[in-house]
Structures are given as structure tokens and as C-alpha cells.
Amino acid sequence: METRVVRVPGEGPPGCFADTKGLAKLEQWRVQPGAEALKVLEPAAKHLRTRDTPVAFPTETVYGLGADATRSASVRGIYAAKGRPLDNPLIIHIADLAMLRSLLGGDDAGEDVIPAKYRPLIERFWPGPLTILLPNPEPSPLAPEVTAGLKTFGVRMPSSPLALTLIKLAGVPLAAPSANASTRPSPTMAQHVKDDLDGRIELVLDGGASQVGVESTVVDGLCDPPVVLRPGGVSMEEIRSCPGWNNVSKAYKDVTEEGKAAPRAPGMKYKHYSPRAKVVLYESSYRPGSGDGVVATDIDMACAATKDSTRQTNGCASRRIGVIRTRNWKPAAGFHSDELRSISRQSDGQNGIQRLETSYDILQGDLKSRHGSVIGQIFDIALGTDTRVIAQGLFSALRELDRRGADTIFVEGIDDELDIAAAVMNRLRKAASEVRT
């Protein structure tokens, strides 16, 4: 199977909501006739209606792997492409409230079929990175593979105009988990999708880099008190500011929960977000002895010329170390190295890697032993200090260091109280092989 990456053209949005306020604004997404993007989106929508292989498309959070949520054969195509466990439920993406009401069994524009509990959240955060849990009606229009046997389903309305238009043109809700191979870091660029799913799907719609960078927040308002099942692009602090949600609590763990019952939301049960390299995460509370980020034992571990290394330099084993910095670490994070130089606009001839356009810079230098001899390479990425910028660049940075062949990636964590930092640290803890506290 050939995987095509097709850039979605056009400057202006291919659709819009009516110019009204409140929930009425979200009633109907209107496609803009003649929009240039439709040249790509209309054939993609036909593919979704008529074929069983999913289509990768951009959203504001990460790239999604979309399939018609009402057809079992189509939904099974998602699980096959990703290598995803069948007991891991999928989130439904809708174009407007009219589509949601049709899923819930509503036959008019009345609001009674949408639980009143969710109205404050919908009005404030939709379209956007928030998923709500709703009762799955009987009989359900959704394919049973979507809910993985649960009596509820998760649904959200993405804010990406491309995503909304694609769903509207398809005329069906789309089941759309992140468009990556299962357990891998989520994709925030079209190239990330192709790296993981090349040969497994036919079409990737390229709409540029995702703006949020982590998946949606998942909330359950069907229980009392309501809970957050997965942290994401909407913070718990923001949710608590909405009427009726001031007592929302955390109902997720920052480690995998394998062996437990079917997860209520994606990302709860299985290992996620992991690059091929070993990830060593330092919690923000950690106080390194070196003052730069890593401690002597980690320097020795990373710099040791191990016999099982597959790379050789002048007959000696060579290591490749990655560093992802946020707020406090200095360049190279305490490792011994020569002067770091920018390689952001260069290709890596040895590995045939062309750098993707990102918001961060990549520095490279020789990794040295305590005695000054060169024993490998170090790659350094600073994501900045702003939490939302860190979130936007996190998955891309992990993938970039993987592409550079890093053996081990050392990551500086951030404080995670109530804002989007909770989502960042949740993903990092699930990706990490070791956590330093």
C-alpha cells in the first residue's frame, strides 16, 4: 500500500459557524463553496465514506487517524493500522451540534438530548481540545469497536477548520485516535504520521504543525463529582472555573495501568508516547548535584563505552545522547561536550535526515569523557519556558531525537499543578523508562 502525503491548499478557512453566540453558534458548520481546500478535502471525505482504510488529518491537538465511526470495517482499519489493542476506546470527532444530537437520538434542534451538565463546558471550550463522555444510546449508530464494550463514548469538536470541514463533507462522525503507531509519541506533523504508518494507510492530509501539541482533555460529567480521565489541552483549573465543575477531581494516573479493566478513556491503560530511545525524566523537584541537570551516575551511565553499542568510532563504542531542556537546565545539561553548534537547518547525511520546521533549535556537539576524549555525540533541544510552547514541541522533540539515533534522552520536567503542564508531565511519565525524583 502506498501512503500519499497531500498538502491541503488555501489561505482562508474552508468553512465557518454561523455568526451567533452560545450553543447556537455551534449548531451547523457551513462549508465554504469554492474554497481551494475542497480540492483535497472532498476526495478525502469520499474515501472515508466508501473505503475501510483510515485517513490521517490535522487537528489543533495532534494529527488524527480518522474513519467512519458508524461502520465496523472502517473502525477496525484504525486498530489494524495503529496496532492498537481492541479494548482501548476511540474518541469520536463531530463537525457540529447537529451531528452530536443525531448520535444521541435527537431529531430536532432541541438541547435536551445533550446533558445539561456539559453545556457550560461546550459553550466555553468547543470547538477545542476537550472530550466529554456521553451515554451510548441503544440502539447505537456507532460501531461497537468504537466504545470497546463500554456504555459510554467520548466525543469532541475540534477547532481546526480543516478537520471540521472534512467531517462535515464526510457526513458521518469520525473515530480518530492519534495517527501514530501504538505506544509511539503522538504526531504533530504530517511527516510524523508517514514515519509511523507508511504502507499502512493510503492518505495523509498535511495541514502544517499542530498548535496545541498534546491530546484533548477527557472529562466525565456523568458521575458525581465529575472527573478528569485524561489531562490535555484544557487545564483542570479552566474546567473548575465553569458552573457546576468547581469540584472536578483527577481520576487518572501518570503510569500505565496494564491488567486493569477496559480503560474509560484512551491513554489510561497502555504504555504511550514512547520513542525508541530510553527516556530518563527528571521531575521539577529534583535537585541535581551538578547544578546543570544530570548527576555523576547518569553521566557515567550515558558516556560509558559499552560493548553492546552498535556504533563504532575509531574502534571504540560511541554513544548518542539527547537532552530536552525546559526552564532551568543549561545547554548540554551537565554532560561534558565541546561547543554546541546549531544543526536546525542542516540535514544529517549519515542518517539521511532532513530536519522538519519546528519552533525550537537543535544543537549538536561531541560528547566527551571526564578525561576529554570524544566518545559520542550529544543533541540538545531547548523547548523554552512557556508551558504551552513546551507542550506544542514535546512530541516533536522526542521524535527528532529518535530520528537522530539517540540511545538515551534526558528530559527536564516542569511543575504540574492545574494547567496544561499536567498533560505534559503525564505524557512524559508514561514515556519514561526511569524517573528521577
Rosetta blueprint (number, residue, H / E / L):
1 M L
2 E L
3 T L
4 R E
5 V E
6 V E
7 R E
8 V L
9 P L
10 G L
11 E L
12 G L
13 P L
14 P L
15 G E
16 C E
17 F E
18 A L
19 D L
20 T L
21 K L
22 G H
23 L H
24 A H
25 K H
26 L H
27 E L
28 Q L
29 W E
30 R E
31 V E
32 Q L
33 P L
34 G L
35 A L
36 E L
37 A L
38 L H
39 K H
40 V H
41 L H
42 E H
43 P H
44 A H
45 A H
46 K H
47 H H
48 L H
49 R H
50 T H
51 R L
52 D L
53 T L
54 P L
55 V E
56 A E
57 F E
58 P L
59 T L
60 E L
61 T L
62 V L
63 Y L
64 G E
65 L E
66 G E
67 A E
68 D E
69 A L
70 T L
71 R L
72 S H
73 A H
74 S H
75 V H
76 R H
77 G H
78 I H
79 Y H
80 A H
81 A H
82 K H
83 G L
84 R L
85 P L
86 L L
87 D L
88 N L
89 P L
90 L L
91 I E
92 I E
93 H E
94 I L
95 A L
96 D L
97 L H
98 A H
99 M H
100 L H
101 R H
102 S H
103 L H
104 L H
105 G L
106 G L
107 D L
108 D L
109 A L
110 G L
111 E L
112 D L
113 V L
114 I L
115 P L
116 A H
117 K H
118 Y H
119 R H
120 P H
121 L H
122 I H
123 E H
124 R H
125 F H
126 W L
127 P L
128 G L
129 P L
130 L E
131 T E
132 I E
133 L E
134 L E
135 P E
136 N L
137 P L
138 E L
139 P L
140 S L
141 P L
142 L L
143 A L
144 P H
145 E H
146 V H
147 T H
148 A L
149 G L
150 L L
151 K L
152 T E
153 F E
154 G E
155 V E
156 R E
157 M L
158 P L
159 S L
160 S L
161 P H
162 L H
163 A H
164 L H
165 T H
166 L H
167 I H
168 K H
169 L H
170 A H
171 G L
172 V L
173 P L
174 L E
175 A E
176 A L
177 P L
178 S E
179 A L
180 N L
181 A L
182 S L
183 T L
184 R L
185 P L
186 S L
187 P L
188 T L
189 M L
190 A H
191 Q H
192 H H
193 V H
194 K H
195 D H
196 D H
197 L H
198 D E
199 G L
200 R L
201 I E
202 E L
203 L E
204 V E
205 L E
206 D E
207 G L
208 G L
209 A L
210 S L
211 Q L
212 V L
213 G L
214 V L
215 E L
216 S L
217 T E
218 V E
219 V E
220 D E
221 G L
222 L L
223 C L
224 D L
225 P L
226 P L
227 V E
228 V E
229 L E
230 R E
231 P L
232 G L
233 G L
234 V L
235 S L
236 M H
237 E H
238 E H
239 I H
240 R H
241 S L
242 C L
243 P L
244 G L
245 W L
246 N L
247 N L
248 V L
249 S E
250 K E
251 A L
252 Y L
253 K L
254 D L
255 V L
256 T L
257 E L
258 E L
259 G L
260 K L
261 A L
262 A L
263 P L
264 R L
265 A L
266 P L
267 G L
268 M L
269 K L
270 Y L
271 K L
272 H L
273 Y L
274 S L
275 P L
276 R L
277 A L
278 K E
279 V E
280 V E
281 L E
282 Y E
283 E L
284 S L
285 S L
286 Y L
287 R L
288 P L
289 G L
290 S L
291 G L
292 D L
293 G L
294 V L
295 V L
296 A H
297 T H
298 D H
299 I H
300 D H
301 M H
302 A H
303 C H
304 A L
305 A L
306 T L
307 K L
308 D L
309 S L
310 T L
311 R L
312 Q E
313 T E
314 N L
315 G L
316 C E
317 A E
318 S L
319 R E
320 R E
321 I E
322 G E
323 V E
324 I E
325 R E
326 T L
327 R L
328 N L
329 W L
330 K L
331 P H
332 A H
333 A H
334 G H
335 F L
336 H L
337 S E
338 D L
339 E L
340 L L
341 R E
342 S E
343 I L
344 S L
345 R L
346 Q L
347 S E
348 D E
349 G L
350 Q L
351 N L
352 G L
353 I E
354 Q E
355 R L
356 L L
357 E L
358 T L
359 S L
360 Y L
361 D L
362 I E
363 L E
364 Q E
365 G E
366 D E
367 L E
368 K E
369 S L
370 R L
371 H L
372 G L
373 S L
374 V E
375 I E
376 G E
377 Q E
378 I E
379 F E
380 D E
381 I E
382 A E
383 L L
384 G L
385 T L
386 D L
387 T H
388 R H
389 V H
390 I H
391 A H
392 Q H
393 G H
394 L H
395 F H
396 S H
397 A H
398 L H
399 R H
400 E H
401 L H
402 D H
403 R H
404 R L
405 G L
406 A L
407 D L
408 T E
409 I E
410 F E
411 V E
412 E E
413 G L
414 I L
415 D L
416 D L
417 E L
418 L L
419 D L
420 I L
421 A H
422 A H
423 A H
424 V H
425 M H
426 N H
427 R H
428 L H
429 R H
430 K H
431 A H
432 A L
433 S L
434 E E
435 V E
436 R E
437 T L
